[in-house]
Amino acid sequence: MCRHIFALHFLTALATVCASSGSMAAAGDVLTQGYNRYRTGAQLEEKILNVANVNASTFGKVASLPVDGYVHVQPLVVNSLSMKGGTFLDTVYVATGNNSVFAFDVTGNRNELLWERHLTAAANADSRAIGILGTPVIDRDSATLFVVTGAIEDKLGRYRLHALDLRDGSDKPGSPVLIHGSVQIDDESVGFQPTDKRIAVQRAALALANGKVIVAFGGDFFEGWVFAYDADDLGRPPSVFCTTCVSRIQSISKIDYLSAECTFLGPAGGIWQSGRGPVVDDRGMVYFFTGNKAHIIRQGCLIPEGSNACAQCALPNGCPCGGVGQEKVCRGPDTCISNKSKDRRSFDMHESLVKLDPGRGLKIVGWFRPENWDAKGMHGLEFNDLDLGGSGPLLIPGTSRLIGGGKEGVLYLLDTNLLQDHPAPLQSFAIAPAPSPPLQYYRHILGGPVLWTRSTDPNGSRLFVWRMNDALRSYKVSDRFADCNRQDVQPTGSENCRAIAISKERIDHHPGGILSISANGEKADSAILWAYTSSVGNGPGKLMAFSALPDAAAPDRLREIWESDTCEGDAIDIGSTFAPPSVSRGRVYVATGADRVDVFGLIPERSCAKIPQSEELQHLQNF
């Protein structure tokens, strides 16, 4: 087991050695979403790929790994896996939207199927697969892959946690278990009750924290839930946490959120983070962002009395919902209310950073909520569906500092020692101006940030983020952002922090850039920022590679060195929306929506001229 090491210069070398469970990993392993439990998105043991050899002539698609469905999750990699019989294999694990898991032997670039498991329960006329939407997590010590499948069975949502043997895909003893549980609000028990109408979405990646498997849920119709299962015995009752179950108590919220007759959406407040996993710190504390609350009423029903940024009704008996938009619904005032239990022990945790202690039954031990969560106007988070939980935080290794942001396009720097009474961010800033109307809403951070830790560099580490309707940006970071000032601060920020370098390339569509970093430690010529994006509606995907550090001739420009659209044969037919690229031992594994994982790597030199592009630099305001 890796011991906790707090010095940054040690953590740089150990970022992928200390995996999410604390187990010893082989070089290049990818055992969890974002490469490590801090979710830095950095593979710091890549000794083959570098800025010089990743180019159109010597890098391209080398293989595809066929599976049976859309791959929503990040491919995982276990190198030098000890097999029965004394052999060692490099293996890639892929989970699909068809509730299947595939293992491939990629030793020596064989790319051969090792095993496959189809985990859907017995099919019948009233069942359908939801699929595997959250990236699994691997405990290397026990050779176990933990994964959650989802299905609708007899109009009920059924989610099962499996513990699979890495070597042959068989279920470990006690696997699988049906995920279920409840929380106590005052004297009432509120249960986990997904249905075919109120679908729970297990989108956030799984995590391991001090021997517990952490599983989080969200959904537009559904509240946020967290379960902590004993990794050694899934049959033990889990600890359970719920973000907005206080609002499920009618005597508190005055709303029956289980009634489909008048409630279209709610109470929400889910955990999805665009597929990112919860952060786990060195003490085993768990951190995640939550989404917006929702109180959406059907046409013809009554909007309850109340007046706030989300709804206004002055009639004591309620106001009729006339219905707006295609769905003919109205927003209710409970959207902008954080309800509290009568005993004051529980309250709604939507639009928040939440800190839980799995060692104490998922007890909440800290939280943060932006002050503008219930504000009016374009900066109101609830009013505009700008949920903080559109992405997830990362932890700066060797510090107590978290960085993250969501759909508002604002990055927050927070200390993990969160005070219980209205903690404030240490820093917060909008990374770029909002797009011009009518696109001002589309300023979401969905795929980032990611961090290249450089403890020996006097200029600090590099943080990267690629927002929708913007360019790729990098920032200097130590235990706080550098190059900041308090001139002309945006309404929801504490200061302005300047990006030290920006790409010429922009992404003007959902989801922006989904990022990973590969480097051989801190070597400047090895560091590559990988950006993956896809067009909405099963459109094509695109993988791009950038030098993580600017050239001396253009110190404020992040230079693209390769992209998948340049050469015939490298194109990604259908992209996967939120899955980051997985880099390991000279290969880049890319999830797709075309029932396969595309594999990129070094190739014999070829003649492939890059398509000419305009050298005119776009002016990108940076403040």
PEDAPE-V506715 format. One record per backbone hydrogen bond with DSSP energy under -1.0 kcal/mol. CO is the residue of the C=O (numbers start at 1). NH is the residue of the N-H. E is the energy in kcal/mol with one decimal. If there is no record, write none. Layout:
BEGIN
CO	NH	E
CO	NH	E
END
This chain:
BEGIN
7	11	-2.0
8	12	-2.0
10	14	-1.3
14	18	-2.3
17	19	-1.3
19	22	-1.7
22	2	-2.4
23	19	-1.3
26	29	-2.0
30	77	-2.1
31	138	-2.5
32	35	-1.8
34	41	-2.1
36	39	-1.7
37	280	-2.3
38	395	-2.0
40	451	-2.7
41	517	-2.5
43	519	-2.3
44	521	-1.4
50	54	-1.5
53	55	-1.3
55	59	-1.6
57	606	-1.8
58	603	-2.1
60	601	-2.7
63	599	-3.0
65	597	-1.9
70	97	-2.4
76	93	-2.9
77	30	-2.6
78	91	-3.2
81	89	-2.0
83	86	-1.8
87	83	-3.1
89	81	-3.6
90	106	-2.6
91	78	-2.6
92	104	-2.7
93	76	-2.1
94	102	-3.1
96	99	-1.3
96	132	-1.8
99	119	-3.0
100	96	-2.4
101	117	-2.6
102	94	-2.7
103	114	-3.4
103	115	-1.5
104	92	-2.1
105	112	-2.3
106	109	-2.2
107	110	-1.2
112	105	-3.6
115	103	-2.8
117	101	-2.5
124	127	-1.7
126	154	-1.4
128	152	-3.0
135	206	-2.6
137	146	-3.0
139	144	-2.3
143	166	-2.4
144	139	-2.7
145	164	-3.1
146	137	-1.8
147	162	-3.2
149	160	-1.7
150	130	-2.5
150	131	-2.1
151	158	-3.3
152	128	-1.8
153	156	-1.6
155	196	-1.8
156	153	-2.9
158	151	-1.9
159	179	-3.3
160	149	-2.2
161	177	-1.8
162	147	-1.9
163	172	-3.3
164	145	-2.8
165	169	-2.7
170	165	-3.0
172	175	-2.2
177	161	-2.5
181	192	-2.3
183	190	-3.0
185	188	-2.6
188	185	-3.1
190	183	-2.4
194	157	-1.9
198	195	-2.0
201	203	-1.5
201	218	-1.9
207	214	-3.1
209	212	-1.3
211	231	-2.8
212	209	-2.5
213	229	-2.4
214	207	-1.5
215	227	-2.8
217	225	-1.1
217	271	-1.3
218	201	-3.0
224	243	-2.7
225	217	-2.7
226	241	-2.3
227	215	-2.6
228	239	-1.8
229	213	-3.2
233	236	-1.7
239	228	-2.2
241	226	-2.6
243	349	-2.6
244	247	-1.1
246	249	-1.4
249	252	-1.6
249	253	-2.3
250	254	-2.2
256	259	-1.5
259	263	-1.7
262	298	-2.4
265	296	-1.9
267	294	-1.7
270	291	-2.8
272	275	-2.4
273	276	-2.1
279	287	-2.3
281	284	-1.8
285	281	-2.0
286	356	-2.7
287	279	-2.1
288	354	-2.9
290	389	-1.3
291	351	-2.2
292	269	-2.1
295	332	-3.7
296	264	-2.9
296	265	-1.3
297	330	-2.3
298	301	-1.9
301	321	-2.8
303	319	-2.4
306	313	-2.9
311	308	-2.5
313	306	-2.6
315	318	-2.0
319	303	-4.0
321	300	-2.8
324	329	-1.8
328	299	-1.4
329	324	-1.8
330	297	-3.4
332	335	-1.5
333	336	-1.3
334	337	-1.5
339	348	-2.2
341	344	-1.3
346	341	-2.9
352	290	-2.2
353	368	-2.0
354	288	-1.6
355	365	-2.6
356	286	-2.6
357	360	-1.6
357	362	-1.4
357	363	-1.2
358	361	-1.2
363	357	-2.1
366	355	-2.6
368	353	-2.9
370	373	-1.6
372	375	-1.3
372	381	-1.9
373	382	-2.5
377	380	-1.5
380	384	-1.6
381	386	-2.7
382	385	-1.0
385	387	-1.1
387	390	-1.5
387	407	-2.0
388	391	-1.1
389	273	-1.4
394	403	-2.4
396	399	-1.8
400	416	-3.1
401	396	-2.7
402	414	-2.6
403	394	-2.3
404	412	-2.9
406	409	-1.7
406	445	-1.7
409	431	-2.1
411	429	-1.9
412	404	-1.6
413	426	-2.5
413	427	-1.4
414	402	-3.3
416	418	-2.3
427	413	-2.9
428	494	-2.3
428	495	-1.7
429	411	-2.7
436	439	-2.2
439	442	-1.5
441	443	-2.0
444	468	-2.4
450	464	-2.7
452	462	-2.2
457	460	-2.2
461	477	-2.0
462	452	-3.0
463	475	-2.3
464	450	-2.0
465	473	-2.3
466	513	-1.6
470	507	-2.4
472	503	-2.1
473	465	-2.0
474	500	-1.9
474	501	-1.1
475	463	-2.3
476	482	-2.1
477	461	-2.4
480	478	-2.1
483	498	-2.8
485	496	-3.4
490	493	-2.0
496	485	-2.5
501	474	-2.2
502	558	-1.7
507	469	-1.6
507	470	-1.2
509	512	-1.5
514	532	-2.4
516	530	-3.2
517	43	-3.2
518	528	-2.9
519	46	-2.0
519	521	-1.2
520	523	-1.7
523	526	-1.4
525	51	-2.1
527	548	-2.1
528	518	-2.3
529	546	-2.3
530	516	-2.0
531	544	-3.0
532	514	-2.9
533	542	-2.6
535	539	-1.7
539	575	-2.5
540	535	-1.7
542	533	-2.2
543	564	-2.4
544	531	-2.7
545	561	-2.9
545	562	-1.4
546	529	-2.7
551	554	-1.0
554	557	-1.9
556	502	-2.0
559	547	-2.4
562	545	-2.8
563	566	-1.3
567	570	-1.9
572	541	-1.9
574	593	-2.1
582	589	-3.3
584	587	-1.5
587	584	-2.7
588	600	-2.4
589	582	-2.5
590	598	-2.2
592	71	-2.3
595	67	-2.2
597	65	-3.0
598	590	-2.8
599	62	-2.9
599	63	-1.5
600	588	-2.5
601	60	-2.5
END
